[in-house]
Amino acid sequence: MADKKFAILIDEAHSSQGGSVSDDMNKALGVQGDSADEADNSSDNEVEDNQDKIIKAIEARKMQGHVSYFGFTATPKDSTLEKFGIKQTDGSFEPFDLYSMKQAIQEGFILDVIANYTTFKSYYQIQKTIKDDPKFDTNKAQKALKAYVEHTEQTINTKAAIMLDHFMDNIYGKNRLNGHAKGMVVTQNIPMAIRYYQALTKHLKEKGNPFKILIAFSGSKKVDGIEYTEPTMNGFEESKTKDKFDTDEYRLLVVANKYLTGFDQPKLTAMYVDKKLKGVQAVQTLSRLNRSAPKYGKKTEDLFVLDFYNTTSDIKAAFDRYYTATTLSEATDINVLHEIKDNLDSKGVYETHEVIEYADLFFGNEPMDVLEPKIDVFADRFNDTLNLADETKIEFKMQAKQFVKLYGRIAAIIPFNMVDWERLYWALKPLIPKLNVKTTEDKAIDDLLDSVNLNTYAIERTTLGQKITLTDDAGELTPSNSNPIGVYDPETTEDVLDKIIEDFNKHWFENWHATPEEQRFKLVNLVKRIQEHRDFEYKYNNIEDEQARNMEFTNMVREIVVSDRRKEVDFYRKFVGDKNFQMAFMHSLRMLVDREAGEKR
């Protein structure tokens, strides 16, 4: 088909162009041979060697010159803009055409899903159940303890009750969408989805079962010794879930990863989130609510989000990138592939001649029973023979994944052929799943979780029905971190179990009894001091450069906090020692400062 011209329209281009489907499409539309010249050469009975096959495979993966590609997406990634965008004279990339989220909302094509956002914060207290005081990696222990608490029956029951009460009182009970409104519960993983489903159905039974609840997940999962699947829990085959959920009999759908993208159900009006959301995933997930439905009179006022995991500043940061326009600052630096490959080569997991031999077999169309033993040799070296350190294993696997991801993405657009990269790409793909990186520390963390119990759990609403206001500034993406070298930090801090529990309780339970009046007094006092700061008017209030404003605001707040460190010792330590707290505090403080400034104008 190389003698014809084509236009390819690709929907959801941010997620549909990174794998073999895109390569296969380019191969189908590309040059399968050099037409008459190749036919003449074949008559000489020359056998095509494997290097020729590799080069032909590389060429076939490239975007073809006789094909025009048009990618459509509401959430372009850096790779999407680099592949489908228009390169500017300064090296940046811009969309070929734009219909922005802001314009779509203004014209009523979609609804504003973050106009009514409510967040909650959890408070925990745990206790030790053993007499000994063993040592654990502090950072890993804190993360594991939080995950443990979030998965307990007490925690999930508390949140499930809040979710169901809200849905009953504000959605189902108020007859929204003429009595057809639905909600989605978004959880961190399949085990949590199963536990949420069980807790919600239990609470619903206590209310007389006015409707039914569905769950959606792929495959099977064992929880508490019992094997679960979507069909066995719902009572019908998986293919019927979407249609069943469309009926009035079912009003809530519990998910982990399934149905978070591309799921079109205009009756969805409420979302209950207990999962970390960021970037494209946040926009894609929450956008399940944005479908307009004139048939049911659906309005922005009908939409509700209750978020038990993220802050409004997290969500604002995710949506700001895509609200008006999105550009890419520069092209991916493909030279890092040389560096990643050199690092992978140096570990001794494979030899160069072995990768060449594997590629010869692969491109010679040898069966899997011939190919797999070659990969098993590499895996055995990594897992056992080489006796690699834990951090080396983690770094190698991360870099292998990054090489496959990055090369697979840019192979279609680079103007030259790299045979060595192509060979390594096809060897690493089957190798990565065979690389085991579970460390001895992971076993220690398992022991930690057997040593504690949840003592107290409480939850507090931190925002109620907040409209998250987005900026009109164009969002700019930078090329994703192409080089993960150095991401793994082998330096760890170990503390005894008592100290870890004390720090955990202090971080997650401290100030639960602080009154709103006390918190308000501190914030109002800080706002006043910022407004009276010598640099406030000149370097913050009267300039338009957002980056400069951010920097100056941070400097003013830090100066004030440092000056008060003797009077507010605990606050100062938390401010400088907890980056998440610092970011959330700065965001809240700036919202107050800007709101007061707006009122005065």
Buried (B, 14 or more C-beta within 10 A) or exposed (E): EBEEEEEBEBEBBBBBBBEEEBBEBBBEBBBEEEEEEEEEEEEEEEEEEBBEBBEBBBBBBBBBEEBEBEBBBBBBBBBBBBBBBEBEEEEBBBBEEEEBBBEBBEEEEBBBBBBBBBBBBBBBBBEBEEEEEEEBBBEBBBEBBBBBBBBBEEBBBBBBBBBBEBBBEBBBEEEBBEEBBBBBBBBBBBBBBBBBBBBBBEBBEEEEEEBBBBBBBEEEBEBEEEEBBBBEBBEEEBEEBBEBBBEEEBBBBBBBBBBBBEBEBBBBBBBBBBBEBEBBBBBBBBBBBBBBBEEBEBBBEBBBBBBBBBBBBBBBBBBBBBBBBBBBBBBBEBEBBEBBBEBBBEBEBBEEEBBBBBBBBBBEEEEEEEBEEBBEBBBEBBBEEBEBEBBBBBBBBBBBBBBBBBBBBBBBBBEEBBBBBBBBBBBBBBBBEBBEBEBEBEEBBEEBEEBBEBEEBEBEEBBEEBEBEBEEEBBEBEBEEBBBBEEBEEEEEBBBBEBBBEBBBEBBBEEEEEEEEEEEEEBEEBBEBBBEBEBBEEBBBEEEEEEEBEEBBEBBBBBBBEEBEEEEEEBBEBBBEEEEBBEBBBBBBBBBBBEBBEEEE
